[in-house]
Amino acid sequence: MIIWYNNSVLASIVSVLGCAGIVAAVTELMKGADSELSVPAAIGVIAVGVVCVILGKIISVNKEKKAQAAVQQANRAAAAPQPVSNAGYAQPQYVPQAASYTPAAAPAVTPVADEKPIKRSAITAGIFFLLAVLLDLLATNLYGRGAFDFRMTFTRALPLVMCILLAVASFRTAATKEASVMHVMGFFGLLFNSTNIAMNSYRAHGFDSYITDQGIYHAMTLAPLLQAVAYLVLLLFAIFAMKKARQSVGGVVRVLWIVPILVLALVFAKEIGDSHVIGLIETMQERKHFTLRPEFVDAFSRLFILLGMFCTGLTFRRICKKPAQAPVYAQPQYAAPAQPQYTAPVQSEYTAPVQPQYEPQQAAPVPPPQPAAETYTAPQANPQDLEKKLQACKDLLDCGILTQEEYEQEVRKIMRG
């Protein structure tokens, strides 16, 4: 059973590793008593394999979504209308009014957590995890542990692999400012390891405890059980700090991020108290001879793991302060430029020519009879003046100043002379 993705090499590699782990673990379980893996270890390998398969699927789906988004953006850009050149078009000659600009009083910015603290805490966590791995390897070398069986090697190596995974996740978070799926995988591996140790301790000792002659209280099962609870809470916090979940449950991380760290600190203090580190330090002080002991290196390795967990929890808290949506900035208020006012040319008012005032002629008094030689003859009207008057009336009619009826009346008056 191999799952391969054509669109992503990384997704294919992660998926193939998960499938191979599942097949190997199932094969070991089928061997029964001859199996090199214990049942809890095989179940843990199967669980990690399932997580790898799911992670490969997530990587493939995300890459497919990005490709589709790029294609859609290219299609929108191609469908956008192209600007039309106005070359050769005679613009009307007018002077537009200046556009008025009213700047916003102050941009309204949604509060956003500064990304620099996220980067600093994430990088610090990654450095602590890497130092813890190096010191653990050094302690293993000082102990001279080279001939362990597979169960001891698996129990010892799994936390180191998970710490390396958490270091990579921390460096990725420093770049993306987002919680990584690798955080979930790392905490899940540590949770499985602590649960396995707690189950083995419970089968060997139950919940019994004892106090040594030096007054040291031993509880073999409680410490790994508390570790498992703390890693489970950190696993949930890693999920809650992701982009899709922190809108609804991010407040839980902001308030309770320190709780699992305090539990891990309590377990660390208990482990230091149960070990011989304090007694070795006292003995060296009495002899005034200090040497590098594997117990000291191992204690510093666990301390760096605790510090890495502290910085990781702080990173989750700072990530949850960052809103999921981009900040909304108030856009400056631009007043649309006033449209140019086209003033129609003032039409010259047509002044009608002054109409001649035709006063009705009064009947002339009858002159006294004159001699026939002196008879008065009325002057004849000039045809050119008559034509001018008729044309003036026609112009007034065409301009709408006179109605047809008034025009006809004026013509009759002119013709009567």
C-alpha positions in Angstrom: 0.0 0.0 0.0 1.9 3.0 -1.3 0.2 6.4 -1.8 1.9 8.7 -4.4 0.9 12.2 -5.3 1.8 13.5 -8.8 1.6 17.1 -7.9 4.0 17.2 -4.9 7.2 15.3 -4.3 7.3 16.2 -0.6 3.8 14.9 -0.1 4.7 11.7 -1.8 7.9 11.2 0.3 6.0 11.8 3.6 3.1 9.5 2.5 5.5 6.7 1.4 7.4 6.9 4.7 4.1 6.7 6.6 2.9 3.7 4.5 6.2 1.9 5.0 6.0 2.4 8.7 2.5 1.1 8.9 3.4 -2.0 6.8 6.5 -2.7 8.9 4.6 -2.3 12.2 1.8 -4.6 11.1 4.3 -7.2 9.9 6.0 -7.1 13.3 2.7 -7.5 15.1 1.9 -10.6 13.0 5.2 -12.3 14.1 3.8 -12.6 17.6 6.5 -13.6 20.2 9.3 -13.3 17.7 8.5 -9.6 17.0 11.3 -7.1 17.7 8.7 -4.5 18.6 6.5 -4.5 21.6 2.8 -4.0 21.1 2.8 -0.4 22.3 5.8 0.4 20.2 4.1 -1.1 17.1 0.9 0.8 17.8 2.9 4.0 18.1 4.7 3.4 14.8 1.3 2.7 13.1 -0.1 6.0 14.6 2.9 8.0 13.4 2.5 6.3 10.0 -1.1 7.4 9.8 -0.2 10.9 10.8 2.4 10.9 7.9 -0.2 9.7 5.4 -2.6 12.4 6.5 0.2 15.0 6.4 1.0 14.0 2.8 -2.6 14.4 1.8 -2.8 17.8 3.4 0.4 18.9 1.6 -0.9 17.7 -1.7 -4.3 19.4 -1.3 -2.8 22.7 -0.3 -0.5 22.6 -3.3 -3.4 21.9 -5.6 -5.4 24.8 -4.1 -2.4 27.1 -4.7 -2.2 26.0 -8.3 -5.9 26.6 -8.9 -5.7 30.0 -7.3 -2.8 30.9 -9.6 -4.8 29.8 -12.7 -7.9 31.8 -11.6 -5.8 34.9 -11.0 -4.2 34.5 -14.5 -7.7 34.1 -16.0 -9.0 37.2 -14.3 -5.9 39.2 -15.5 -6.5 38.0 -19.0 -10.2 38.9 -18.9 -9.6 42.4 -17.5 -10.4 45.2 -20.0 -7.4 46.8 -21.7 -7.1 50.5 -21.5 -8.1 52.3 -24.7 -5.8 54.9 -26.2 -7.3 58.3 -26.9 -4.8 59.2 -29.5 -6.3 61.2 -32.3 -9.3 62.2 -30.3 -9.8 65.8 -30.0 -10.7 66.5 -26.4 -13.1 69.3 -25.8 -11.3 72.5 -24.6 -12.3 73.1 -21.1 -10.6 73.8 -17.8 -11.7 71.2 -15.2 -12.0 72.0 -11.6 -9.3 70.7 -9.3 -10.1 67.5 -7.5 -10.5 68.0 -3.8 -8.6 65.6 -1.5 -9.8 65.0 2.1 -7.3 62.9 4.0 -8.5 60.6 6.7 -8.0 61.9 10.2 -6.2 58.7 11.3 -6.1 55.3 9.8 -8.1 52.8 11.8 -5.8 49.8 12.1 -6.9 46.5 13.6 -4.5 45.6 16.5 -2.0 43.1 15.2 0.6 41.3 17.3 4.2 42.2 16.4 5.8 39.4 14.3 9.3 40.0 15.7 8.5 38.4 19.2 7.0 35.4 17.4 10.2 35.0 15.4 12.4 35.4 18.4 10.6 32.9 20.6 10.3 30.3 17.8 14.0 30.5 16.9 15.0 30.3 20.6 12.8 27.2 21.0 14.4 25.5 18.0 17.9 26.2 19.3 17.0 24.7 22.7 15.6 21.6 21.1 18.8 21.1 19.1 21.0 21.6 22.1 18.9 19.1 24.0 19.5 16.5 21.3 23.2 17.1 21.1 23.6 16.9 24.9 21.5 13.7 25.0 23.7 12.1 22.4 26.8 13.2 24.4 25.3 11.7 27.6 24.6 8.5 25.8 28.2 8.3 24.7 29.4 9.0 28.2 27.2 6.4 29.6 28.7 3.9 27.1 25.3 2.7 25.9 26.0 1.0 22.7 24.7 -2.5 23.1 21.0 -1.9 24.0 18.3 -4.0 22.6 15.8 -2.4 20.2 13.2 -1.6 22.9 15.6 0.5 24.9 17.0 2.2 21.8 13.5 3.0 20.5 12.5 4.4 23.9 15.6 6.5 24.0 15.7 7.5 20.3 12.0 8.5 19.9 12.2 11.6 22.1 15.4 12.7 20.2 13.6 12.3 16.8 10.6 14.3 18.1 12.9 17.0 19.4 14.5 17.3 16.0 11.0 17.5 14.5 10.0 20.2 16.9 13.2 22.2 16.2 12.4 22.1 12.4 8.8 23.1 13.2 10.0 26.0 15.3 12.3 27.3 12.5 9.4 27.0 10.1 7.2 28.9 12.4 9.8 31.7 12.6 9.5 32.0 8.9 5.7 31.7 8.4 4.5 33.1 11.7 2.0 30.1 11.8 1.9 26.9 13.9 3.1 23.9 11.9 1.7 20.4 11.5 5.1 19.2 12.6 4.4 20.6 16.0 1.4 18.3 16.2 3.5 15.3 15.1 6.3 16.1 17.5 4.0 16.4 20.5 2.2 13.3 19.5 5.4 11.3 19.5 6.4 12.6 22.9 2.9 11.8 24.2 3.2 8.3 22.9 6.6 7.8 24.4 5.6 9.1 27.9 2.4 7.0 27.7 4.4 3.9 26.9 6.8 4.5 29.8 3.9 5.1 32.2 2.2 1.9 31.1 5.5 -0.1 31.5 6.0 1.5 35.0 2.4 0.7 35.9 2.8 -2.9 34.9 6.0 -3.2 37.0 5.2 -1.1 40.0 1.5 -0.1 39.8 0.9 3.2 41.5 3.0 2.3 44.5 5.7 4.6 45.8 8.5 4.4 48.4 10.8 6.7 50.3 14.5 5.9 50.4 16.8 6.3 53.4 17.8 9.7 52.2 14.2 10.8 52.2 13.7 10.8 48.4 10.1 10.1 47.4 9.8 7.8 44.4 6.7 7.6 42.3 7.6 5.6 39.2 4.4 6.0 37.3 3.2 9.4 38.2 6.1 11.4 36.6 5.7 9.9 33.0 1.9 10.1 33.4 2.1 13.8 34.2 4.5 14.2 31.2 1.9 12.5 29.0 -0.8 14.9 30.2 1.4 17.9 29.6 2.3 16.8 26.0 -1.4 16.1 25.3 -2.2 19.7 26.3 0.6 21.0 24.2 -0.6 18.9 21.3 -4.1 20.5 21.6 -2.5 24.0 21.9 -0.6 23.3 18.6 -3.9 22.5 16.9 -5.7 25.5 18.5 -2.9 27.9 17.3 -3.5 27.0 13.7 -5.1 29.5 11.4 -8.5 27.9 11.1 -8.9 27.1 14.8 -7.5 30.1 16.7 -10.4 32.4 15.8 -12.7 30.3 18.1 -10.3 28.6 20.6 -7.3 30.8 20.5 -8.2 32.4 23.8 -7.7 29.1 25.5 -4.0 29.1 24.4 -3.5 32.7 25.5 -4.8 32.0 29.0 -3.6 28.5 29.7 -0.3 28.2 27.7 1.8 28.2 30.9 -0.1 25.3 32.6 1.6 22.4 30.7 5.0 24.1 31.1 4.5 24.2 34.9 3.6 20.5 34.9 6.7 19.7 32.9 8.8 21.8 35.3 7.4 19.8 38.2 8.3 16.6 36.5 11.8 17.8 35.8 12.3 18.8 39.4 11.0 15.4 40.5 13.4 13.6 38.1 16.4 15.7 39.3 15.4 14.9 42.9 15.2 11.2 42.1 18.5 11.1 40.3 22.0 11.1 41.8 22.8 14.5 40.4 22.5 16.4 43.7 24.4 13.7 45.6 27.2 13.7 43.0 27.5 17.5 43.2 27.8 17.4 47.0 30.4 14.6 46.8 32.4 16.6 44.2 32.3 19.7 46.4 33.6 17.7 49.4 36.4 16.3 47.3 37.0 19.5 45.4 37.3 17.5 42.2 34.8 18.1 39.4 34.5 15.8 36.4 32.1 15.7 33.5 29.5 13.1 34.4 26.8 11.8 32.1 24.2 12.5 34.8 25.0 16.2 34.5 24.8 16.2 30.7 21.5 14.3 30.8 20.1 16.8 33.3 21.1 19.7 31.1 19.5 18.0 28.2 16.2 17.7 30.0 16.5 21.3 31.1 16.9 22.4 27.5 13.8 20.4 26.5 11.9 22.2 29.2 13.1 25.6 28.0 12.2 24.6 24.4 8.7 23.7 25.6 8.5 27.1 27.4 9.5 29.0 24.2 7.1 26.9 22.1 4.2 27.7 24.4 5.1 31.3 24.3 5.2 31.2 20.6 1.7 29.7 20.5 0.4 32.4 22.8 1.9 35.2 20.5 0.5 33.5 17.4 -3.0 33.5 18.9 -2.8 37.2 19.5 -2.5 37.7 15.7 -5.9 38.0 14.0 -6.6 35.4 11.2 -7.7 38.1 8.8 -5.4 40.8 7.4 -5.6 44.2 9.1 -8.2 46.6 7.7 -6.8 50.0 7.1 -9.1 53.0 6.7 -8.8 54.2 3.1 -8.3 57.9 2.6 -11.4 59.7 1.7 -11.1 61.0 -1.9 -13.8 63.4 -2.9 -14.7 62.8 -6.5 -13.6 65.7 -8.7 -16.4 68.0 -9.7 -17.6 67.5 -13.2 -16.7 70.3 -15.5 -19.5 72.7 -15.9 -20.2 73.3 -19.6 -21.9 76.6 -20.0 -24.0 76.7 -23.1 -23.2 79.7 -25.2 -25.6 82.6 -24.5 -27.9 82.9 -27.4 -28.4 86.4 -28.5 -31.8 87.5 -27.8 -33.6 88.3 -31.0 -34.8 91.8 -30.8 -37.7 92.2 -33.1 -37.5 95.2 -35.3 -39.6 98.0 -34.1 -42.9 97.8 -35.9 -44.0 100.9 -37.4 -46.8 102.4 -35.6 -49.6 102.7 -38.0 -52.0 105.2 -36.7 -55.3 105.1 -38.4 -55.6 108.1 -40.5 -58.3 110.4 -39.5 -60.7 111.4 -42.1 -59.2 114.5 -43.7 -61.5 117.4 -43.5 -63.2 118.1 -46.8 -61.2 120.9 -48.2 -63.1 123.8 -49.6 -63.8 123.4 -53.2 -60.8 124.4 -55.2 -60.5 125.2 -58.7 -60.2 122.2 -61.0 -56.6 123.1 -61.9 -55.5 122.8 -58.2 -56.9 119.2 -57.5 -54.6 117.2 -54.9 -53.3 113.7 -56.0 -52.2 111.3 -53.1 -48.7 109.9 -53.6 -48.3 106.3 -54.7 -46.7 103.8 -52.3 -43.1 102.7 -53.2 -43.1 99.0 -54.2 -39.7 98.4 -52.6 -40.8 99.7 -49.2 -43.9 97.5 -49.4 -41.7 94.5 -50.1 -39.4 95.3 -47.2 -42.4 95.5 -44.8 -43.8 92.2 -46.0 -40.4 90.5 -45.6 -40.1 91.9 -42.0 -43.5 90.5 -41.1 -42.4 87.2 -42.7 -39.3 87.1 -40.5 -41.3 87.8 -37.4 -43.6 84.9 -38.3 -40.7 82.6 -38.8 -39.1 83.5 -35.5 -42.4 82.9 -33.7 -42.9 86.4 -32.6 -46.0 86.8 -34.6 -48.8 84.2 -34.9 -50.3 83.4 -38.3 -53.3 85.4 -37.5 -51.3 88.5 -36.4 -49.2 88.1 -39.5 -52.2 88.1 -41.8 -53.6 91.2 -40.0 -50.3 93.0 -40.5 -50.2 92.0 -44.2 -53.7 93.4 -44.7 -52.7 96.6 -43.0 -49.6 96.9 -45.2 -51.5 96.2 -48.3 -54.2 98.8 -47.5 -51.3 101.2 -47.2 
